[in-house]
């Protein structure tokens, strides 16, 4: 498996949608799907790392699968709204760096 950039992932998803998905679901549908996928990840985390146990038939190794489902739908939303996730990521890191430059290393709860 090779490494890819975020931009390449956006292109791969777009090509997949055009070839296999007919078209993007609308933004509201994809937002609902994103919420559903986050809930599925939460279920796995609650069972794997929390106090809940897995039900019969649930996959305890589904963590990566659920994260990938979230990433796919998030990329769909980015593509259909014209969002460059690479640019957005770097802007977000810059914002967090400026805002939190000393916040976490001065937090006694983390030390």
Jmol script that loads the backbone (N, CA, C; Angstrom):
load data "model"
ATOM      1  N   UNK A   1       0.845  -1.175   0.000  1.00  0.00           N
ATOM      2  CA  UNK A   1       0.000   0.000   0.000  1.00  0.00           C
ATOM      3  C   UNK A   1       0.894   1.243   0.000  1.00  0.00           C
ATOM      4  N   UNK A   2       0.527   2.214  -0.778  1.00  0.00           N
ATOM      5  CA  UNK A   2       1.343   3.415  -0.909  1.00  0.00           C
ATOM      6  C   UNK A   2       0.747   4.571  -0.110  1.00  0.00           C
ATOM      7  N   UNK A   3       1.600   5.525   0.232  1.00  0.00           N
ATOM      8  CA  UNK A   3       1.128   6.740   0.869  1.00  0.00           C
ATOM      9  C   UNK A   3       0.512   7.644  -0.188  1.00  0.00           C
ATOM     10  N   UNK A   4      -0.523   8.383   0.206  1.00  0.00           N
ATOM     11  CA  UNK A   4      -1.138   9.343  -0.698  1.00  0.00           C
ATOM     12  C   UNK A   4      -1.326  10.662   0.043  1.00  0.00           C
ATOM     13  N   UNK A   5      -1.458  11.722  -0.709  1.00  0.00           N
ATOM     14  CA  UNK A   5      -1.741  13.019  -0.114  1.00  0.00           C
ATOM     15  C   UNK A   5      -3.253  13.154   0.096  1.00  0.00           C
ATOM     16  N   UNK A   6      -3.626  14.142   0.857  1.00  0.00           N
ATOM     17  CA  UNK A   6      -5.046  14.411   1.050  1.00  0.00           C
ATOM     18  C   UNK A   6      -5.673  14.770  -0.291  1.00  0.00           C
ATOM     19  N   UNK A   7      -4.960  15.564  -1.088  1.00  0.00           N
ATOM     20  CA  UNK A   7      -5.465  15.946  -2.407  1.00  0.00           C
ATOM     21  C   UNK A   7      -5.681  14.717  -3.283  1.00  0.00           C
ATOM     22  N   UNK A   8      -4.756  13.779  -3.240  1.00  0.00           N
ATOM     23  CA  UNK A   8      -4.913  12.545  -4.014  1.00  0.00           C
ATOM     24  C   UNK A   8      -6.120  11.751  -3.528  1.00  0.00           C
ATOM     25  N   UNK A   9      -6.329  11.729  -2.214  1.00  0.00           N
ATOM     26  CA  UNK A   9      -7.504  11.031  -1.670  1.00  0.00           C
ATOM     27  C   UNK A   9      -8.784  11.685  -2.176  1.00  0.00           C
ATOM     28  N   UNK A  10      -8.793  13.018  -2.243  1.00  0.00           N
ATOM     29  CA  UNK A  10      -9.976  13.704  -2.771  1.00  0.00           C
ATOM     30  C   UNK A  10     -10.202  13.331  -4.231  1.00  0.00           C
ATOM     31  N   UNK A  11      -9.140  13.209  -5.001  1.00  0.00           N
ATOM     32  CA  UNK A  11      -9.264  12.830  -6.411  1.00  0.00           C
ATOM     33  C   UNK A  11      -9.749  11.385  -6.548  1.00  0.00           C
ATOM     34  N   UNK A  12      -9.221  10.490  -5.724  1.00  0.00           N
ATOM     35  CA  UNK A  12      -9.614   9.072  -5.775  1.00  0.00           C
ATOM     36  C   UNK A  12     -11.099   8.926  -5.460  1.00  0.00           C
ATOM     37  N   UNK A  13     -11.567   9.617  -4.434  1.00  0.00           N
ATOM     38  CA  UNK A  13     -12.987   9.552  -4.076  1.00  0.00           C
ATOM     39  C   UNK A  13     -13.833  10.105  -5.216  1.00  0.00           C
ATOM     40  N   UNK A  14     -13.422  11.226  -5.801  1.00  0.00           N
ATOM     41  CA  UNK A  14     -14.186  11.813  -6.902  1.00  0.00           C
ATOM     42  C   UNK A  14     -14.278  10.845  -8.075  1.00  0.00           C
ATOM     43  N   UNK A  15     -13.163  10.213  -8.410  1.00  0.00           N
ATOM     44  CA  UNK A  15     -13.164   9.235  -9.505  1.00  0.00           C
ATOM     45  C   UNK A  15     -14.057   8.044  -9.168  1.00  0.00           C
ATOM     46  N   UNK A  16     -14.022   7.589  -7.916  1.00  0.00           N
ATOM     47  CA  UNK A  16     -14.861   6.458  -7.511  1.00  0.00           C
ATOM     48  C   UNK A  16     -16.336   6.820  -7.621  1.00  0.00           C
ATOM     49  N   UNK A  17     -16.687   8.007  -7.133  1.00  0.00           N
ATOM     50  CA  UNK A  17     -18.089   8.453  -7.205  1.00  0.00           C
ATOM     51  C   UNK A  17     -18.546   8.486  -8.657  1.00  0.00           C
ATOM     52  N   UNK A  18     -17.744   9.032  -9.536  1.00  0.00           N
ATOM     53  CA  UNK A  18     -18.124   9.151 -10.946  1.00  0.00           C
ATOM     54  C   UNK A  18     -18.240   7.786 -11.624  1.00  0.00           C
ATOM     55  N   UNK A  19     -17.410   6.835 -11.188  1.00  0.00           N
ATOM     56  CA  UNK A  19     -17.406   5.515 -11.820  1.00  0.00           C
ATOM     57  C   UNK A  19     -18.438   4.571 -11.207  1.00  0.00           C
ATOM     58  N   UNK A  20     -18.576   4.590  -9.887  1.00  0.00           N
ATOM     59  CA  UNK A  20     -19.407   3.601  -9.202  1.00  0.00           C
ATOM     60  C   UNK A  20     -20.608   4.186  -8.458  1.00  0.00           C
ATOM     61  N   UNK A  21     -20.534   5.435  -8.107  1.00  0.00           N
ATOM     62  CA  UNK A  21     -21.568   6.003  -7.251  1.00  0.00           C
ATOM     63  C   UNK A  21     -22.645   6.783  -7.981  1.00  0.00           C
ATOM     64  N   UNK A  22     -22.545   6.890  -9.281  1.00  0.00           N
ATOM     65  CA  UNK A  22     -23.465   7.633 -10.132  1.00  0.00           C
ATOM     66  C   UNK A  22     -23.285   9.133  -9.921  1.00  0.00           C
ATOM     67  N   UNK A  23     -23.481   9.605  -8.685  1.00  0.00           N
ATOM     68  CA  UNK A  23     -23.287  11.009  -8.342  1.00  0.00           C
ATOM     69  C   UNK A  23     -23.126  11.099  -6.831  1.00  0.00           C
ATOM     70  N   UNK A  24     -22.703  12.258  -6.367  1.00  0.00           N
ATOM     71  CA  UNK A  24     -22.633  12.480  -4.923  1.00  0.00           C
ATOM     72  C   UNK A  24     -24.047  12.556  -4.365  1.00  0.00           C
ATOM     73  N   UNK A  25     -24.261  12.002  -3.175  1.00  0.00           N
ATOM     74  CA  UNK A  25     -25.492  12.286  -2.449  1.00  0.00           C
ATOM     75  C   UNK A  25     -25.461  13.772  -2.127  1.00  0.00           C
ATOM     76  N   UNK A  26     -26.612  14.377  -1.892  1.00  0.00           N
ATOM     77  CA  UNK A  26     -26.582  15.807  -1.587  1.00  0.00           C
ATOM     78  C   UNK A  26     -25.903  16.047  -0.235  1.00  0.00           C
ATOM     79  N   UNK A  27     -25.583  17.299   0.012  1.00  0.00           N
ATOM     80  CA  UNK A  27     -24.808  17.659   1.207  1.00  0.00           C
ATOM     81  C   UNK A  27     -25.517  17.270   2.498  1.00  0.00           C
ATOM     82  N   UNK A  28     -26.835  17.448   2.543  1.00  0.00           N
ATOM     83  CA  UNK A  28     -27.562  17.083   3.766  1.00  0.00           C
ATOM     84  C   UNK A  28     -27.535  15.575   4.004  1.00  0.00           C
ATOM     85  N   UNK A  29     -27.679  14.799   2.939  1.00  0.00           N
ATOM     86  CA  UNK A  29     -27.598  13.345   3.070  1.00  0.00           C
ATOM     87  C   UNK A  29     -26.201  12.941   3.543  1.00  0.00           C
ATOM     88  N   UNK A  30     -25.169  13.533   2.944  1.00  0.00           N
ATOM     89  CA  UNK A  30     -23.811  13.188   3.356  1.00  0.00           C
ATOM     90  C   UNK A  30     -23.521  13.628   4.786  1.00  0.00           C
ATOM     91  N   UNK A  31     -24.095  14.729   5.227  1.00  0.00           N
ATOM     92  CA  UNK A  31     -23.910  15.146   6.623  1.00  0.00           C
ATOM     93  C   UNK A  31     -24.558  14.134   7.555  1.00  0.00           C
ATOM     94  N   UNK A  32     -25.746  13.657   7.194  1.00  0.00           N
ATOM     95  CA  UNK A  32     -26.406  12.627   8.000  1.00  0.00           C
ATOM     96  C   UNK A  32     -25.584  11.336   8.002  1.00  0.00           C
ATOM     97  N   UNK A  33     -25.035  10.970   6.835  1.00  0.00           N
ATOM     98  CA  UNK A  33     -24.194   9.766   6.756  1.00  0.00           C
ATOM     99  C   UNK A  33     -22.928   9.920   7.585  1.00  0.00           C
ATOM    100  N   UNK A  34     -22.333  11.114   7.578  1.00  0.00           N
ATOM    101  CA  UNK A  34     -21.139  11.361   8.386  1.00  0.00           C
ATOM    102  C   UNK A  34     -21.455  11.179   9.871  1.00  0.00           C
ATOM    103  N   UNK A  35     -22.588  11.711  10.289  1.00  0.00           N
ATOM    104  CA  UNK A  35     -23.004  11.564  11.682  1.00  0.00           C
ATOM    105  C   UNK A  35     -23.223  10.095  12.034  1.00  0.00           C
ATOM    106  N   UNK A  36     -23.834   9.359  11.123  1.00  0.00           N
ATOM    107  CA  UNK A  36     -24.049   7.926  11.328  1.00  0.00           C
ATOM    108  C   UNK A  36     -22.717   7.188  11.473  1.00  0.00           C
ATOM    109  N   UNK A  37     -21.769   7.505  10.608  1.00  0.00           N
ATOM    110  CA  UNK A  37     -20.462   6.834  10.659  1.00  0.00           C
ATOM    111  C   UNK A  37     -19.710   7.170  11.942  1.00  0.00           C
ATOM    112  N   UNK A  38     -19.808   8.416  12.401  1.00  0.00           N
ATOM    113  CA  UNK A  38     -19.168   8.794  13.669  1.00  0.00           C
ATOM    114  C   UNK A  38     -19.801   7.999  14.810  1.00  0.00           C
ATOM    115  N   UNK A  39     -21.100   7.803  14.751  1.00  0.00           N
ATOM    116  CA  UNK A  39     -21.773   6.991  15.761  1.00  0.00           C
ATOM    117  C   UNK A  39     -21.290   5.545  15.753  1.00  0.00           C
ATOM    118  N   UNK A  40     -21.045   5.014  14.561  1.00  0.00           N
ATOM    119  CA  UNK A  40     -20.537   3.643  14.462  1.00  0.00           C
ATOM    120  C   UNK A  40     -19.129   3.543  15.040  1.00  0.00           C
ATOM    121  N   UNK A  41     -18.305   4.562  14.813  1.00  0.00           N
ATOM    122  CA  UNK A  41     -16.972   4.581  15.418  1.00  0.00           C
ATOM    123  C   UNK A  41     -17.090   4.674  16.938  1.00  0.00           C
ATOM    124  N   UNK A  42     -17.990   5.517  17.407  1.00  0.00           N
ATOM    125  CA  UNK A  42     -18.193   5.656  18.852  1.00  0.00           C
ATOM    126  C   UNK A  42     -18.600   4.328  19.486  1.00  0.00           C
ATOM    127  N   UNK A  43     -19.453   3.570  18.790  1.00  0.00           N
ATOM    128  CA  UNK A  43     -19.875   2.268  19.301  1.00  0.00           C
ATOM    129  C   UNK A  43     -18.679   1.329  19.469  1.00  0.00           C
ATOM    130  N   UNK A  44     -17.812   1.284  18.455  1.00  0.00           N
ATOM    131  CA  UNK A  44     -16.642   0.409  18.529  1.00  0.00           C
ATOM    132  C   UNK A  44     -15.710   0.858  19.658  1.00  0.00           C
ATOM    133  N   UNK A  45     -15.470   2.166  19.772  1.00  0.00           N
ATOM    134  CA  UNK A  45     -14.584   2.689  20.821  1.00  0.00           C
ATOM    135  C   UNK A  45     -15.169   2.402  22.205  1.00  0.00           C
ATOM    136  N   UNK A  46     -16.478   2.582  22.353  1.00  0.00           N
ATOM    137  CA  UNK A  46     -17.121   2.319  23.652  1.00  0.00           C
ATOM    138  C   UNK A  46     -16.972   0.857  24.061  1.00  0.00           C
ATOM    139  N   UNK A  47     -17.014  -0.028  23.081  1.00  0.00           N
ATOM    140  CA  UNK A  47     -16.903  -1.449  23.396  1.00  0.00           C
ATOM    141  C   UNK A  47     -15.449  -1.889  23.556  1.00  0.00           C
ATOM    142  N   UNK A  48     -14.576  -1.338  22.748  1.00  0.00           N
ATOM    143  CA  UNK A  48     -13.172  -1.763  22.782  1.00  0.00           C
ATOM    144  C   UNK A  48     -12.401  -1.130  23.949  1.00  0.00           C
ATOM    145  N   UNK A  49     -12.662   0.160  24.223  1.00  0.00           N
ATOM    146  CA  UNK A  49     -11.900   0.881  25.243  1.00  0.00           C
ATOM    147  C   UNK A  49     -12.735   1.293  26.449  1.00  0.00           C
ATOM    148  N   UNK A  50     -14.045   1.223  26.327  1.00  0.00           N
ATOM    149  CA  UNK A  50     -14.932   1.595  27.425  1.00  0.00           C
ATOM    150  C   UNK A  50     -15.437   0.377  28.159  1.00  0.00           C
ATOM    151  N   UNK A  51     -16.528   0.563  28.849  1.00  0.00           N
ATOM    152  CA  UNK A  51     -17.053  -0.495  29.699  1.00  0.00           C
ATOM    153  C   UNK A  51     -18.053  -1.412  29.021  1.00  0.00           C
ATOM    154  N   UNK A  52     -18.476  -1.077  27.819  1.00  0.00           N
ATOM    155  CA  UNK A  52     -19.428  -1.944  27.125  1.00  0.00           C
ATOM    156  C   UNK A  52     -18.712  -3.154  26.541  1.00  0.00           C
ATOM    157  N   UNK A  53     -19.459  -4.220  26.370  1.00  0.00           N
ATOM    158  CA  UNK A  53     -18.907  -5.412  25.718  1.00  0.00           C
ATOM    159  C   UNK A  53     -19.490  -5.510  24.314  1.00  0.00           C
ATOM    160  N   UNK A  54     -18.799  -6.228  23.466  1.00  0.00           N
ATOM    161  CA  UNK A  54     -19.271  -6.427  22.096  1.00  0.00           C
ATOM    162  C   UNK A  54     -20.459  -7.377  22.096  1.00  0.00           C
ATOM    163  N   UNK A  55     -21.414  -7.068  21.244  1.00  0.00           N
ATOM    164  CA  UNK A  55     -22.547  -7.956  21.048  1.00  0.00           C
ATOM    165  C   UNK A  55     -22.147  -9.048  20.070  1.00  0.00           C
ATOM    166  N   UNK A  56     -22.871 -10.117  20.080  1.00  0.00           N
ATOM    167  CA  UNK A  56     -22.623 -11.207  19.145  1.00  0.00           C
ATOM    168  C   UNK A  56     -22.680 -10.680  17.713  1.00  0.00           C
ATOM    169  N   UNK A  57     -21.664 -10.993  16.935  1.00  0.00           N
ATOM    170  CA  UNK A  57     -21.628 -10.583  15.534  1.00  0.00           C
ATOM    171  C   UNK A  57     -20.937  -9.256  15.289  1.00  0.00           C
ATOM    172  N   UNK A  58     -20.667  -8.478  16.341  1.00  0.00           N
ATOM    173  CA  UNK A  58     -19.952  -7.208  16.161  1.00  0.00           C
ATOM    174  C   UNK A  58     -18.465  -7.479  16.022  1.00  0.00           C
ATOM    175  N   UNK A  59     -17.813  -6.684  15.184  1.00  0.00           N
ATOM    176  CA  UNK A  59     -16.396  -6.867  14.895  1.00  0.00           C
ATOM    177  C   UNK A  59     -15.550  -5.985  15.811  1.00  0.00           C
ATOM    178  N   UNK A  60     -14.797  -6.589  16.738  1.00  0.00           N
ATOM    179  CA  UNK A  60     -13.951  -5.788  17.631  1.00  0.00           C
ATOM    180  C   UNK A  60     -12.770  -5.133  16.920  1.00  0.00           C
ATOM    181  N   UNK A  61     -12.515  -5.534  15.693  1.00  0.00           N
ATOM    182  CA  UNK A  61     -11.399  -4.974  14.930  1.00  0.00           C
ATOM    183  C   UNK A  61     -11.866  -3.974  13.875  1.00  0.00           C
ATOM    184  N   UNK A  62     -13.043  -3.395  14.050  1.00  0.00           N
ATOM    185  CA  UNK A  62     -13.630  -2.508  13.046  1.00  0.00           C
ATOM    186  C   UNK A  62     -13.211  -1.056  13.179  1.00  0.00           C
ATOM    187  N   UNK A  63     -12.285  -0.759  14.072  1.00  0.00           N
ATOM    188  CA  UNK A  63     -11.879   0.620  14.318  1.00  0.00           C
ATOM    189  C   UNK A  63     -11.406   1.309  13.037  1.00  0.00           C
ATOM    190  N   UNK A  64     -10.459   0.706  12.337  1.00  0.00           N
ATOM    191  CA  UNK A  64      -9.923   1.306  11.112  1.00  0.00           C
ATOM    192  C   UNK A  64     -11.000   1.425  10.037  1.00  0.00           C
ATOM    193  N   UNK A  65     -11.842   0.412   9.931  1.00  0.00           N
ATOM    194  CA  UNK A  65     -12.922   0.437   8.934  1.00  0.00           C
ATOM    195  C   UNK A  65     -13.861   1.606   9.176  1.00  0.00           C
ATOM    196  N   UNK A  66     -14.239   1.820  10.434  1.00  0.00           N
ATOM    197  CA  UNK A  66     -15.146   2.917  10.758  1.00  0.00           C
ATOM    198  C   UNK A  66     -14.477   4.270  10.527  1.00  0.00           C
ATOM    199  N   UNK A  67     -13.200   4.386  10.850  1.00  0.00           N
ATOM    200  CA  UNK A  67     -12.474   5.636  10.588  1.00  0.00           C
ATOM    201  C   UNK A  67     -12.397   5.911   9.088  1.00  0.00           C
ATOM    202  N   UNK A  68     -12.174   4.869   8.310  1.00  0.00           N
ATOM    203  CA  UNK A  68     -12.110   5.032   6.856  1.00  0.00           C
ATOM    204  C   UNK A  68     -13.470   5.430   6.288  1.00  0.00           C
ATOM    205  N   UNK A  69     -14.547   4.890   6.852  1.00  0.00           N
ATOM    206  CA  UNK A  69     -15.890   5.290   6.421  1.00  0.00           C
ATOM    207  C   UNK A  69     -16.103   6.788   6.666  1.00  0.00           C
ATOM    208  N   UNK A  70     -15.672   7.261   7.828  1.00  0.00           N
ATOM    209  CA  UNK A  70     -15.781   8.687   8.156  1.00  0.00           C
ATOM    210  C   UNK A  70     -14.975   9.519   7.172  1.00  0.00           C
ATOM    211  N   UNK A  71     -13.749   9.093   6.913  1.00  0.00           N
ATOM    212  CA  UNK A  71     -12.880   9.827   5.991  1.00  0.00           C
ATOM    213  C   UNK A  71     -13.488   9.901   4.601  1.00  0.00           C
ATOM    214  N   UNK A  72     -14.057   8.803   4.130  1.00  0.00           N
ATOM    215  CA  UNK A  72     -14.669   8.777   2.802  1.00  0.00           C
ATOM    216  C   UNK A  72     -15.809   9.791   2.706  1.00  0.00           C
ATOM    217  N   UNK A  73     -16.709   9.784   3.677  1.00  0.00           N
ATOM    218  CA  UNK A  73     -17.857  10.697   3.629  1.00  0.00           C
ATOM    219  C   UNK A  73     -17.394  12.141   3.809  1.00  0.00           C
ATOM    220  N   UNK A  74     -16.418  12.364   4.672  1.00  0.00           N
ATOM    221  CA  UNK A  74     -15.875  13.713   4.851  1.00  0.00           C
ATOM    222  C   UNK A  74     -15.271  14.232   3.548  1.00  0.00           C
ATOM    223  N   UNK A  75     -14.556  13.368   2.848  1.00  0.00           N
ATOM    224  CA  UNK A  75     -13.978  13.758   1.558  1.00  0.00           C
ATOM    225  C   UNK A  75     -15.088  14.032   0.543  1.00  0.00           C
ATOM    226  N   UNK A  76     -16.151  13.244   0.566  1.00  0.00           N
ATOM    227  CA  UNK A  76     -17.288  13.533  -0.322  1.00  0.00           C
ATOM    228  C   UNK A  76     -17.819  14.933  -0.064  1.00  0.00           C
ATOM    229  N   UNK A  77     -18.025  15.279   1.198  1.00  0.00           N
ATOM    230  CA  UNK A  77     -18.519  16.616   1.538  1.00  0.00           C
ATOM    231  C   UNK A  77     -17.546  17.700   1.086  1.00  0.00           C
ATOM    232  N   UNK A  78     -16.264  17.455   1.271  1.00  0.00           N
ATOM    233  CA  UNK A  78     -15.259  18.433   0.831  1.00  0.00           C
ATOM    234  C   UNK A  78     -15.316  18.613  -0.678  1.00  0.00           C
ATOM    235  N   UNK A  79     -15.369  17.517  -1.406  1.00  0.00           N
ATOM    236  CA  UNK A  79     -15.392  17.590  -2.867  1.00  0.00           C
ATOM    237  C   UNK A  79     -16.616  18.347  -3.363  1.00  0.00           C
ATOM    238  N   UNK A  80     -17.762  18.045  -2.829  1.00  0.00           N
ATOM    239  CA  UNK A  80     -18.972  18.650  -3.369  1.00  0.00           C
ATOM    240  C   UNK A  80     -19.163  20.100  -2.927  1.00  0.00           C
ATOM    241  N   UNK A  81     -18.411  20.529  -1.918  1.00  0.00           N
ATOM    242  CA  UNK A  81     -18.487  21.927  -1.491  1.00  0.00           C
ATOM    243  C   UNK A  81     -17.284  22.733  -1.947  1.00  0.00           C
ATOM    244  N   UNK A  82     -16.394  22.096  -2.723  1.00  0.00           N
ATOM    245  CA  UNK A  82     -15.227  22.803  -3.236  1.00  0.00           C
ATOM    246  C   UNK A  82     -14.178  23.110  -2.179  1.00  0.00           C
ATOM    247  N   UNK A  83     -14.121  22.291  -1.149  1.00  0.00           N
ATOM    248  CA  UNK A  83     -13.169  22.499  -0.062  1.00  0.00           C
ATOM    249  C   UNK A  83     -11.872  21.750  -0.327  1.00  0.00           C
ATOM    250  N   UNK A  84     -10.766  22.456  -0.315  1.00  0.00           N
ATOM    251  CA  UNK A  84      -9.439  21.861  -0.431  1.00  0.00           C
ATOM    252  C   UNK A  84      -9.012  21.450   0.983  1.00  0.00           C
ATOM    253  N   UNK A  85      -9.090  20.158   1.271  1.00  0.00           N
ATOM    254  CA  UNK A  85      -8.794  19.685   2.624  1.00  0.00           C
ATOM    255  C   UNK A  85      -7.335  19.879   3.017  1.00  0.00           C
ATOM    256  N   UNK A  86      -6.438  19.856   2.062  1.00  0.00           N
ATOM    257  CA  UNK A  86      -5.031  20.106   2.385  1.00  0.00           C
ATOM    258  C   UNK A  86      -4.861  21.521   2.905  1.00  0.00           C
ATOM    259  N   UNK A  87      -5.399  22.476   2.175  1.00  0.00           N
ATOM    260  CA  UNK A  87      -5.313  23.872   2.597  1.00  0.00           C
ATOM    261  C   UNK A  87      -6.025  24.059   3.934  1.00  0.00           C
ATOM    262  N   UNK A  88      -7.215  23.481   4.069  1.00  0.00           N
ATOM    263  CA  UNK A  88      -7.977  23.614   5.307  1.00  0.00           C
ATOM    264  C   UNK A  88      -7.208  23.019   6.488  1.00  0.00           C
ATOM    265  N   UNK A  89      -6.529  21.896   6.264  1.00  0.00           N
ATOM    266  CA  UNK A  89      -5.754  21.255   7.326  1.00  0.00           C
ATOM    267  C   UNK A  89      -4.634  22.163   7.809  1.00  0.00           C
ATOM    268  N   UNK A  90      -3.868  22.722   6.872  1.00  0.00           N
ATOM    269  CA  UNK A  90      -2.754  23.581   7.271  1.00  0.00           C
ATOM    270  C   UNK A  90      -3.237  24.866   7.939  1.00  0.00           C
ATOM    271  N   UNK A  91      -4.343  25.421   7.469  1.00  0.00           N
ATOM    272  CA  UNK A  91      -4.913  26.599   8.136  1.00  0.00           C
ATOM    273  C   UNK A  91      -5.353  26.248   9.556  1.00  0.00           C
ATOM    274  N   UNK A  92      -5.900  25.043   9.729  1.00  0.00           N
ATOM    275  CA  UNK A  92      -6.348  24.608  11.043  1.00  0.00           C
ATOM    276  C   UNK A  92      -5.172  24.399  11.994  1.00  0.00           C
ATOM    277  N   UNK A  93      -4.099  23.790  11.501  1.00  0.00           N
ATOM    278  CA  UNK A  93      -2.903  23.601  12.331  1.00  0.00           C
ATOM    279  C   UNK A  93      -2.328  24.946  12.749  1.00  0.00           C
ATOM    280  N   UNK A  94      -2.287  25.895  11.812  1.00  0.00           N
ATOM    281  CA  UNK A  94      -1.788  27.235  12.116  1.00  0.00           C
ATOM    282  C   UNK A  94      -2.648  27.900  13.182  1.00  0.00           C
ATOM    283  N   UNK A  95      -3.968  27.800  13.036  1.00  0.00           N
ATOM    284  CA  UNK A  95      -4.886  28.378  14.022  1.00  0.00           C
ATOM    285  C   UNK A  95      -4.657  27.771  15.399  1.00  0.00           C
ATOM    286  N   UNK A  96      -4.560  26.443  15.465  1.00  0.00           N
ATOM    287  CA  UNK A  96      -4.367  25.766  16.744  1.00  0.00           C
ATOM    288  C   UNK A  96      -3.016  26.141  17.361  1.00  0.00           C
ATOM    289  N   UNK A  97      -1.994  26.259  16.530  1.00  0.00           N
ATOM    290  CA  UNK A  97      -0.661  26.605  17.027  1.00  0.00           C
ATOM    291  C   UNK A  97      -0.674  27.991  17.656  1.00  0.00           C
ATOM    292  N   UNK A  98      -1.269  28.951  16.970  1.00  0.00           N
ATOM    293  CA  UNK A  98      -1.332  30.317  17.504  1.00  0.00           C
ATOM    294  C   UNK A  98      -2.190  30.382  18.766  1.00  0.00           C
ATOM    295  N   UNK A  99      -3.303  29.700  18.758  1.00  0.00           N
ATOM    296  CA  UNK A  99      -4.231  29.748  19.887  1.00  0.00           C
ATOM    297  C   UNK A  99      -3.712  28.976  21.099  1.00  0.00           C
ATOM    298  N   UNK A 100      -3.076  27.840  20.848  1.00  0.00           N
ATOM    299  CA  UNK A 100      -2.726  26.922  21.938  1.00  0.00           C
ATOM    300  C   UNK A 100      -1.227  26.811  22.178  1.00  0.00           C
ATOM    301  N   UNK A 101      -0.462  27.828  21.765  1.00  0.00           N
ATOM    302  CA  UNK A 101       1.002  27.731  21.821  1.00  0.00           C
ATOM    303  C   UNK A 101       1.506  27.313  23.201  1.00  0.00           C
ATOM    304  N   UNK A 102       0.879  27.798  24.270  1.00  0.00           N
ATOM    305  CA  UNK A 102       1.307  27.436  25.625  1.00  0.00           C
ATOM    306  C   UNK A 102       0.204  26.774  26.437  1.00  0.00           C
ATOM    307  N   UNK A 103      -0.961  26.680  25.864  1.00  0.00           N
ATOM    308  CA  UNK A 103      -2.116  26.220  26.619  1.00  0.00           C
ATOM    309  C   UNK A 103      -1.942  24.809  27.184  1.00  0.00           C
ATOM    310  N   UNK A 104      -1.529  23.873  26.357  1.00  0.00           N
ATOM    311  CA  UNK A 104      -1.482  22.475  26.800  1.00  0.00           C
ATOM    312  C   UNK A 104      -0.271  22.182  27.678  1.00  0.00           C
ATOM    313  N   UNK A 105       0.862  22.789  27.374  1.00  0.00           N
ATOM    314  CA  UNK A 105       2.043  22.496  28.212  1.00  0.00           C
ATOM    315  C   UNK A 105       1.978  23.217  29.545  1.00  0.00           C
ATOM    316  N   UNK A 106       0.985  24.066  29.757  1.00  0.00           N
ATOM    317  CA  UNK A 106       0.786  24.704  31.062  1.00  0.00           C
ATOM    318  C   UNK A 106      -0.436  24.145  31.786  1.00  0.00           C
ATOM    319  N   UNK A 107      -1.007  23.100  31.233  1.00  0.00           N
ATOM    320  CA  UNK A 107      -2.199  22.498  31.821  1.00  0.00           C
ATOM    321  C   UNK A 107      -1.777  21.441  32.839  1.00  0.00           C
ATOM    322  N   UNK A 108      -2.001  21.697  34.129  1.00  0.00           N
ATOM    323  CA  UNK A 108      -1.562  20.726  35.150  1.00  0.00           C
ATOM    324  C   UNK A 108      -2.251  19.367  35.007  1.00  0.00           C
ATOM    325  N   UNK A 109      -3.404  19.335  34.351  1.00  0.00           N
ATOM    326  CA  UNK A 109      -4.093  18.053  34.160  1.00  0.00           C
ATOM    327  C   UNK A 109      -3.341  17.146  33.210  1.00  0.00           C
ATOM    328  N   UNK A 110      -2.491  17.741  32.354  1.00  0.00           N
ATOM    329  CA  UNK A 110      -1.753  16.938  31.370  1.00  0.00           C
ATOM    330  C   UNK A 110      -0.332  16.615  31.826  1.00  0.00           C
ATOM    331  N   UNK A 111       0.117  17.253  32.871  1.00  0.00           N
ATOM    332  CA  UNK A 111       1.498  17.045  33.337  1.00  0.00           C
ATOM    333  C   UNK A 111       1.606  15.903  34.322  1.00  0.00           C
TER     334      UNK A 111
END
end "model"
wireframe off; spacefill off
backbone 0.3
color backbone group
